[in-house]
């Protein structure tokens, strides 16, 4: 399975990972039915997502697609790492229901992987997000908190907007202004989750990649450029979780109290693979 830690990565390491993607693609071309080649390509893309430091979710989509192709090879269905790694990619895509199914499958195939712990972490996270959305402030206090958003000067051509005008997916040329109400602490390093409120006093969950957990504080006002919007909808074991979400993939997409994140608050992630003997 793949293990990850936060670190400052060298440019050389990123180049090595990109080279591994090229080699994995070449192997797939030689035999498109070879599940192991697809598995290696999925690992290369997943590694690239972290090592590149850009938190480019396109890499995750490529990773999941490669793992799904690997699963078509019957010989790969016995590989618990395949299900674990695919679930990891789904987790960072915030496809929590698919991630839960993947981790559960990995746990059944190899209890020693610790995939059952990942299942509990996701359920705990979803419970925390749900509870945060329920614990909303009184409207009078909230109105006072968000009033400062009217003073934000974007200094860009982006149109100021609220959650209500967003379309599902990427919203280009739009910037949502928000007030951070609560940092939602959880067991994973990334992303960071915040209960946030917009100018319409509408709550949403903000997920941020590539920043340290002290970059954004409760009470800060944020400008979110070209936000990726979706309604997270996850059902698991008879319980349903549903809430509005905005995801920020790059530090360039966010202003904190009218300023870009400080360099010391921008982070990358390193990742390495190992196989259980």
Buried (B, 14 or more C-beta within 10 A) or exposed (E): BBEBEEBEBEEEBBEEBBEBBEEBBEBBEEEEEBBBBBBBBBBBBBBBBBBBBBBBBEBBBBBBBBBEBBBEBEEBBEBBBBBBBBBBBBBBBBBBBBBBBBBBBBBEBBEEBBBBEBBEBBBEBBEBBBEBBEEEBEEEEBEEBBEEBEEBEBEEEBEBBBBEBBEEEEBEEBBBBBBBBBBBEBEBEBBBBBBBBBBEBBBBBBBBBBBBBEBBEEEBBBBBBBBBBBEBEBEBEEEEBEBBBBBBBBBBBBBBBEEEBEEEBBBBBBBEBEEEE
